[in-house]
């Protein structure tokens, strides 16, 4: 495993790596956990070489305090990655990615106007800026993303299509802690009591999945929000039920497309997201 920090170093190593065949890419913002490692493992199985990037992208944070407190520990990240056998770790400084301000504006239409996009203005434009830059630098055959960031995966698929990039986007299952809490770098910022209470998020989503046959979409959204908000440690920012294909909020269970429940919850000062497939039943009338 080689650590590179500049674009020039990256291109030198990639030229050698590319001779062996397909390249898989796992972009991260560091503070790695088992969820990230599962992406690397998936990439290792399907490619001849694997690149992992570690870069806390400033353009996707609309809250300066959130950027400031985002966990960073490159030494620990490298220690976690070593056993995976990945080939390259690209850990650039911001000037390497943005030698000049990135003023590009990406329009994802309605896909970026709901959920995360509605509550974090400019977030997905920042995501698109950095992901497109990294894709141009690495030029992978496949790129791997966790399904915890469900909306982001849809946005990146759209980005690849918009830019006509020949890159396969591979979504990978959410990895959870023993309590059910979706693994996230932000979990490191929770104290033990907050972490324990945050487990209610997935517990409630799992219970909601079992109630789609008896509750309307409206009733289910109300129930999930009220159930979680009863916990004094938690405050729901949004819970939305959307169509898997276009991310449009749905009002009923009809149709044969999958419906996904997506949620953002503040646990103390830390914002957590999660999602669950609720149903793919056809011709529901509720």
C-alpha positions as CSV (number, residue, x, y, z in Angstrom):
1,X,0.0,0.0,0.0
2,X,1.4,3.3,-1.1
3,X,0.5,6.7,0.3
4,X,0.5,9.6,-2.2
5,X,-0.4,13.2,-1.5
6,X,0.1,15.0,-4.9
7,X,-1.6,14.6,-8.2
8,X,1.8,14.0,-9.9
9,X,2.6,11.1,-7.5
10,X,-0.9,9.7,-8.1
11,X,-0.5,9.7,-11.9
12,X,2.9,8.0,-11.7
13,X,1.5,5.2,-9.5
14,X,-1.7,4.9,-11.5
15,X,0.2,4.4,-14.8
16,X,1.9,1.4,-13.3
17,X,-1.3,0.1,-11.6
18,X,-3.4,0.4,-14.8
19,X,-1.2,-2.0,-16.6
20,X,-2.6,-4.8,-14.5
21,X,-6.2,-4.2,-15.5
22,X,-9.4,-2.7,-14.0
23,X,-9.1,-0.1,-11.2
24,X,-11.6,0.2,-8.4
25,X,-11.9,3.5,-6.4
26,X,-13.3,4.2,-2.9
27,X,-13.6,7.9,-2.2
28,X,-13.8,8.7,1.5
29,X,-13.5,11.6,3.9
30,X,-11.4,9.6,6.4
31,X,-12.3,8.7,10.0
32,X,-12.6,5.2,8.5
33,X,-14.7,2.4,10.0
34,X,-15.9,-1.1,9.1
35,X,-18.4,0.4,6.6
36,X,-15.5,1.9,4.6
37,X,-13.5,-1.3,4.8
38,X,-16.5,-3.2,3.4
39,X,-16.3,-0.9,0.3
40,X,-12.6,-1.6,-0.1
41,X,-13.1,-5.3,0.3
42,X,-15.8,-5.2,-2.4
43,X,-13.5,-3.3,-4.7
44,X,-10.6,-5.7,-4.1
45,X,-12.8,-8.6,-5.2
46,X,-13.8,-7.0,-8.5
47,X,-10.7,-5.2,-9.7
48,X,-7.0,-5.6,-10.3
49,X,-6.0,-2.5,-8.4
50,X,-7.8,-0.4,-5.8
51,X,-7.3,3.3,-4.9
52,X,-8.8,4.8,-1.7
53,X,-8.9,8.6,-1.3
54,X,-9.0,10.4,2.0
55,X,-10.1,14.0,1.6
56,X,-12.4,16.1,3.8
57,X,-14.0,18.2,1.1
58,X,-14.7,21.7,2.2
59,X,-17.1,22.6,-0.6
60,X,-19.8,20.1,0.6
61,X,-20.2,21.6,4.1
62,X,-22.7,24.4,4.4
63,X,-21.9,24.7,8.1
64,X,-18.4,25.9,9.0
65,X,-18.6,24.3,12.5
66,X,-19.6,21.0,11.0
67,X,-16.4,21.1,8.8
68,X,-14.3,22.1,11.7
69,X,-15.4,19.3,14.0
70,X,-15.4,16.6,11.3
71,X,-13.0,13.8,12.7
72,X,-9.6,13.6,11.1
73,X,-6.9,11.0,11.8
74,X,-4.8,10.0,8.8
75,X,-2.4,7.8,10.8
76,X,-5.3,5.7,12.2
77,X,-7.0,5.5,8.7
78,X,-3.8,4.2,7.2
79,X,-3.5,1.6,9.9
80,X,-7.0,0.4,9.2
81,X,-6.4,0.2,5.5
82,X,-3.1,-1.7,5.6
83,X,-4.7,-5.2,6.1
84,X,-7.1,-4.7,3.1
85,X,-4.3,-4.9,0.6
86,X,-5.4,-1.8,-1.3
87,X,-2.8,-0.4,-3.7
88,X,-2.9,3.3,-3.3
89,X,-4.1,5.8,-0.7
90,X,-4.5,9.3,-2.1
91,X,-4.6,11.9,0.7
92,X,-4.3,15.3,-0.9
93,X,-4.3,18.8,0.6
94,X,-7.2,21.1,-0.5
95,X,-4.8,22.9,-2.9
96,X,-4.2,19.7,-4.8
97,X,-7.9,19.3,-5.5
98,X,-8.8,23.0,-5.8
99,X,-5.8,24.9,-7.1
100,X,-8.3,27.6,-7.8
101,X,-11.9,28.1,-6.6
102,X,-14.3,25.6,-8.2
103,X,-17.1,27.7,-9.5
104,X,-18.9,25.0,-11.4
105,X,-22.6,24.6,-10.8
106,X,-24.3,21.3,-11.3
107,X,-28.1,21.1,-11.8
108,X,-29.6,17.8,-10.6
109,X,-33.2,19.1,-10.7
110,X,-35.7,17.7,-8.3
111,X,-33.3,15.1,-7.1
112,X,-31.3,17.7,-5.1
113,X,-34.3,19.7,-3.9
114,X,-35.5,17.1,-1.4
115,X,-34.2,15.6,1.9
116,X,-30.4,16.4,2.2
117,X,-30.6,18.9,-0.6
118,X,-33.4,20.8,1.0
119,X,-31.8,20.9,4.4
120,X,-28.2,21.4,3.3
121,X,-28.2,24.0,0.5
122,X,-25.2,23.6,-1.8
123,X,-24.2,20.3,-0.4
124,X,-24.7,18.2,-3.5
125,X,-23.0,20.8,-5.7
126,X,-20.0,20.4,-3.4
127,X,-20.2,16.6,-3.6
128,X,-20.4,16.8,-7.4
129,X,-17.4,19.2,-7.5
130,X,-15.1,16.9,-5.5
131,X,-16.3,13.6,-6.9
132,X,-16.0,14.7,-10.5
133,X,-12.4,16.0,-9.7
134,X,-11.5,12.7,-8.1
135,X,-13.0,10.7,-11.0
136,X,-11.0,12.8,-13.5
137,X,-7.8,12.2,-11.5
138,X,-8.2,8.5,-10.8
139,X,-10.2,7.5,-13.9
140,X,-11.5,4.3,-12.3
141,X,-13.4,1.5,-14.0
142,X,-15.7,1.2,-10.9
143,X,-16.4,3.4,-7.9
144,X,-17.9,2.2,-4.6
145,X,-20.3,4.0,-2.3
146,X,-22.2,3.0,0.8
147,X,-26.0,3.0,0.6
148,X,-26.3,4.9,3.9
149,X,-25.9,8.0,1.7
150,X,-28.8,6.8,-0.4
151,X,-29.5,10.2,-2.0
152,X,-25.8,10.8,-2.7
153,X,-25.5,7.5,-4.6
154,X,-28.4,8.6,-6.9
155,X,-26.8,12.0,-7.4
156,X,-23.5,10.5,-8.3
157,X,-25.1,8.1,-10.8
158,X,-26.7,11.2,-12.4
159,X,-23.4,13.1,-12.4
160,X,-21.6,10.2,-14.2
161,X,-24.4,10.3,-16.8
162,X,-24.3,14.1,-17.2
163,X,-20.5,14.1,-17.7
164,X,-20.6,11.0,-19.9
165,X,-18.0,9.2,-17.8
166,X,-17.4,5.5,-18.4
167,X,-17.5,4.6,-14.7
168,X,-19.6,2.0,-13.0
169,X,-21.1,3.2,-9.7
170,X,-21.3,0.2,-7.3
171,X,-23.7,0.8,-4.3
172,X,-22.9,-1.3,-1.3
173,X,-25.1,-2.3,1.7
174,X,-25.2,-0.3,4.9
175,X,-22.9,-1.7,7.6
176,X,-24.3,-1.3,11.1
177,X,-23.0,-1.4,14.6
178,X,-24.3,-4.2,16.9
179,X,-27.0,-1.9,18.1
180,X,-28.3,-1.3,14.5
181,X,-26.9,2.2,14.3
182,X,-25.6,2.8,10.8
183,X,-21.8,3.1,10.8
184,X,-20.7,6.7,10.2
185,X,-17.6,8.7,10.8
186,X,-19.8,11.1,12.8
187,X,-20.5,8.4,15.3
188,X,-17.1,9.1,16.8
189,X,-18.5,12.4,17.9
190,X,-21.2,10.9,20.0
191,X,-20.7,10.3,23.7
192,X,-21.6,6.8,25.1
193,X,-25.1,7.9,26.2
194,X,-25.9,9.5,22.9
195,X,-24.6,6.5,21.0
196,X,-26.8,4.2,23.0
197,X,-29.9,6.4,22.4
198,X,-29.1,6.8,18.7
199,X,-29.8,3.1,18.2
200,X,-33.5,4.0,18.4
201,X,-33.3,5.4,14.8
202,X,-32.8,2.1,13.1
203,X,-35.0,0.3,15.6
204,X,-37.9,2.6,14.6
205,X,-37.2,2.3,10.9
206,X,-37.3,-1.5,11.2
207,X,-40.6,-1.3,13.0
208,X,-41.9,1.1,10.4
209,X,-41.1,-1.5,7.6
210,X,-43.5,-3.9,9.3
211,X,-46.3,-1.4,9.3
212,X,-46.6,-0.5,5.7
213,X,-49.5,-2.9,5.3
214,X,-51.6,-1.1,7.9
215,X,-50.5,2.6,7.8
216,X,-50.7,5.1,5.0
217,X,-47.5,7.0,4.0
218,X,-48.7,10.0,5.9
219,X,-49.5,7.9,9.0
220,X,-46.2,6.1,8.9
221,X,-44.2,9.4,8.6
222,X,-46.1,10.8,11.5
223,X,-45.5,7.7,13.6
224,X,-41.8,7.5,12.9
225,X,-41.2,11.2,13.7
226,X,-43.2,11.1,16.9
227,X,-41.6,7.8,18.1
228,X,-38.1,9.1,17.7
229,X,-38.8,12.6,19.0
230,X,-40.1,11.1,22.3
231,X,-36.5,10.3,23.1
232,X,-35.0,13.5,24.7
233,X,-31.6,12.8,23.0
234,X,-33.1,12.8,19.5
235,X,-34.7,15.4,17.2
236,X,-35.9,14.4,13.7
237,X,-35.0,16.9,11.0
238,X,-36.9,15.0,8.3
239,X,-38.3,11.6,7.6
240,X,-39.4,11.2,3.9
241,X,-40.7,8.2,1.9
242,X,-39.4,8.5,-1.7
243,X,-39.4,6.5,-4.9
244,X,-36.1,4.7,-5.3
245,X,-35.7,5.6,-9.0
246,X,-36.3,9.4,-9.0
247,X,-36.2,10.3,-5.2
248,X,-39.6,12.0,-5.5
249,X,-41.6,11.9,-2.2
250,X,-44.6,9.5,-2.5
251,X,-48.0,9.9,-1.1
252,X,-49.2,6.3,-1.2
253,X,-47.9,2.8,-1.6
254,X,-49.3,2.2,-5.2
255,X,-47.1,1.3,-8.1
256,X,-44.4,-1.3,-8.4
257,X,-41.3,0.7,-7.7
258,X,-39.5,0.4,-4.4
259,X,-40.2,2.9,-1.7
260,X,-37.4,4.0,0.6
261,X,-37.7,5.7,4.0
262,X,-34.9,8.3,4.5
263,X,-34.2,10.1,7.7
264,X,-32.0,12.7,9.3
265,X,-31.9,13.0,13.1
266,X,-29.9,15.2,15.4
267,X,-28.5,13.3,18.4
268,X,-27.3,16.2,20.6
269,X,-25.3,18.3,18.2
270,X,-24.5,15.5,15.8
271,X,-26.5,14.9,12.6
272,X,-27.1,11.3,11.6
273,X,-28.7,9.9,8.5
274,X,-30.1,6.5,7.7
275,X,-32.6,4.8,5.3
276,X,-34.5,1.6,4.9
277,X,-36.4,0.0,2.0
278,X,-40.0,0.0,3.1
279,X,-41.9,-1.9,0.4
280,X,-41.9,-2.8,-3.3
281,X,-45.4,-4.1,-3.3
282,X,-47.5,-3.3,-6.3
283,X,-51.0,-1.8,-6.5
284,X,-51.2,-0.7,-2.9
285,X,-54.2,1.5,-2.2
286,X,-53.2,3.3,1.0
